[in-house]
Each structure stands twice: as structure tokens, then as C-alpha cells.
Amino acid sequence: MLIVQCDFDGTITMDNLGTAIKEAFGPDNWQELEAEYESGKLTAEQNTIRQFGLMDATQDDIEEFVKGDVVVRFSFDEFVGHCEGEGIRLAIVSSGIRPYVDAILELVLFQKLEVHAAEAEFTPNGIQVKYIGPSGESLESGFKAAWTDHFKAEGYTVIYVGDGLSDLEAAKKADHVIARSGLATEMERLDLPFKPFDHFEDVGEWVQEIHTNLADS
């Protein structure tokens, strides 16, 4: 059994929408807060929980903002069709919050895809974010990697597709990695194997090669 575990921000979308939301709705010092995450003082989950908790924005604000700003990476729609046709499970696992991920997928007519992302409650005191793992546990670290472990425990060969630092822990656990940008840089630095991509035509070719090799083995 084969599954593609795919990041969302900067992977399916051309830009990181979480960062754009922080810039638009976050506190004036959001970049200082972001630097603490980038220096390793916070996990990706802790960073999102803290920064979104400081935002004065409604769900409509967030959804309308991302719909006006999003560009989906080339050939994602063909890749979804390829996975469906070949019987390959596709799961989006994102450090972003579920409302904006769902809003984008609905906009591009893929609202039925499997998605695992942070739950968000919009309150007068900020956006309260929770990461719920595969067993229903609340997490403040390792969200993506927990899902990788879960898929492997179910018997799947995991292909990980991602672009950033928050993908590294999960990528290390995956059977195959397709990477770009910051994730590719980290994989190279650690001398770990991966396949590069610019768009989803590349991803589809690598996935099909892996799928064929598994079928022949």
C-alpha cells in the first residue's frame, strides 16, 4: 500500500499562506516571534499556537484573505487525478489551520481530499489553535511526524512531499522524500536521499516511478 503525505503551505500552494496571515493579522513584532521558531526555541506547533492566539481576526477575515492571495502549484489537479486513478492514497498533513486549508481546497474544487491540520476556534481573545494527533491526543510538537508514524503503522509505504523546516522530522521517518526549498536544503545538509521537484508534474513522475518499482518487487 502506498500513501503520499503532502505538506500544504509552500508545497501545494506557491507561497506560505501561514506566513502571509501572520504578516497581515499578527502583532507588530510577529517577525521577532517567528525568529524564535527559526532559531529552534519553539516547535512549529508552538509557534502557530502562540502567534495565531495573538490575532484579532475572524474566520471570514482569514478565508477571504487567503482566497485573494493563493496560487496553487502547477499540475496539482493532474496529480490528484493520477493518485485516484492509480489507487494511491493522498493525505495532506499541514501545520497550518484547518479553516484556511479547507477554504483553498474548496476554491480549487478539491474539498473532498483527506486533510489533517490544526483545529482553530475564533474567539474575542484570539484564534485558539489545537493540534490533534492520530490517536486523538493534543500535540505541541511532532504533528506531521505523528501522522507519518501512523501511516507506517497501518502498513503504508510513505512518500513525503514538502518544502520547509517543519517537514524535516516527518521526512526522516518516511520511506521516500520529494523535496524543494528549505526541506531540500536540510536533506542535502544531512546527506539524506530525496528527489527534487518544482511542480506537481515532477512529483507525479517520482511517485509513479516508486509505485512501479513497488509493484515489480
N, C-alpha and C positions, 0 to 999 in steps of 0.2 A: 504494500500500500504506500502511496506517495502523497505527500502534502507539501504545498508551498505556503510557508509562513511569511507573510509580506508586511513590511512596515508601511505606514501611510504618508506622513509628512516628509516631503523631500524625496520620496520614493515613488508613490503613485502620483502625488502632486509634484509640480516642478519646484515649488518653494515650500519652506517650512511655515505652515499656517499657524502653528502654535507660537512661533516667534513673532509673526506678524500681529497676532492677537495681543500678545504681551506689549508690543510697541504701541498698539492703538488704544488699549484699555487698561494697561498696567500702571503702576505708580511711576513717578518720575525717575526713580532710581532702579528701574527694572533691570537695566544693564549691569548694575553692581550686583544685584541678586543673581543674575544669570552667570556672572563671573565666578560666584561661589560654587555653582554646579560644575562649570567647566574646569575648575581647579581641583575637583574631586571631593569638596567638602560636603556636598549633598548628592543624593541619588537623583536620577531623572524624575522619579515619582515624587520625592520630597520637594523638588524644585517646582514642579507643576502644582502640587497641593498648596505650597506657600504663595506662589505668585498669583494663581487664579483666586485664592482666598482674599487677595487684596483688590480685586477688580470690582468696580461698580458698573456692571453691565448685565443686561437681561439676556435670556436665551435668544430672543428675536434680534437683539443687537449683534450677538456673535454670529448667528446664522446668516443674517443679511450681509455682514461684513465679509465672511468667507466666500459667499456666493458671488460677490462682486470682485473678488481678488484671485480666484482659483484658476489654475491651468493644470489640467491632468496630463501626465506624461504620455508621449506619443505611443500609440498602439496598445494602450491598456485594455481597451474594449476587445480587440482581437485576442489578447492574451486570456481574458476571462472566457471567451468563447472556446479557445483552444483547450483550456483546463476542463471545461464542461464536456467537450467532445471526447477527450481522452480519459475521462473518469478520474482526473486528478483533483484532489480536494484543495481548495484555496481558502486560506484564513487570513484575514487582516488583523494584525495584533499591533496596537498603537499606544504610545504613551500619551497621546492627545485625549481630549474629552469626547465622549460619545456623541453629544449633540452636533458638533461641527463635522465630525466624520460622517455621520448619518446624513447630514444636510448636503454634503458634497456628493455622496454616493447616490442620493435621491436625485440630485440635479443632473447627474450623468446617467441616470436610469439603471443604477446597479444597487438599489436599496435592498435586494434580497441576498446579498453576499454575507458570508459569515464574518462577523466583526467582534473583536474583543478589545475594548478600550476603557478608559476611566469613566466611571459614572459621575454625573455632576448635578448638584442641586443649586439652583439660583435663588439666593436669599438676599435680604437687605444688607447683610453683613459680608457680602462677597459670594463667590462661587465655591461651594463646598465640594471637593473632589475626593473620590474614593476609588482605589484600585482593588478589584475583586479577582482573586486568583481562580484557577480551575476547580478547586475544592470548596469555593465559597469563602475563602479566607481573605481578610483585608491585608493588603501589602503596601509597604513603603519603599520596597526595593525589589529588583529582580522580577518584575511583572512579565516582561517578554520571555525571559528565560524560564519562568514557571510554566508558561504555555508550551515552550519547546519541550521541556521535560514531560509534560502531559501528553503531547502528541507522540513522543517516542514511546512512552509507556503504553499507549494504545496500539503500538505496533507499526507506526508510520516511519518511513524514511523521510526525514525533514530537509527540505531545501529552504534556506533562509535568504530572503531578499531585503536589503536595507541600505541605508546611506549614512548613518550617523553613529556617534559615540554611544548613544543609548541602545544600539543594536548589538554591540560587541559581545556582551555576556551571552546572549542568546545565540549569536553566530558561532561562538566557540563550542556550543553544545550541539549544533546542527550537523547533519551528515554532509551537506553541501552548502556552499555560500556563494551568492551572486551579489556583488557589492559595487558601490560607487562612492565618490566623495570621501567623507571622513571615515566611514567604515572601511573602505578600500585602503586608505592610508594606514589605519591601525592594523589591518590584516597583513599588509606588507611589512610594517614595522615588527610585528611579532612572527613573521615568516610563516604565516598560516595560509593554506591554499584557498583560493577563491577564483571566481570568474567575474570579469568586469562587465558593466552594462552602462549604456547611455539612455536607452529607451526600452520599451517592452518587447520590441522585435528581438532584441538581444536576449532578454530574459526568456522569451518563448523558445529560442533556439537552444539555449543551455538546458532548459527544463526538458525539452524533447529529447536531447542527447542523453540526459540522465535517465529519463523514462525508458528509452530504447535499450540502454545498457542494462537496466534492472530487469527488463523483460527477457533479455537474451541470457542473463546469468542463471 
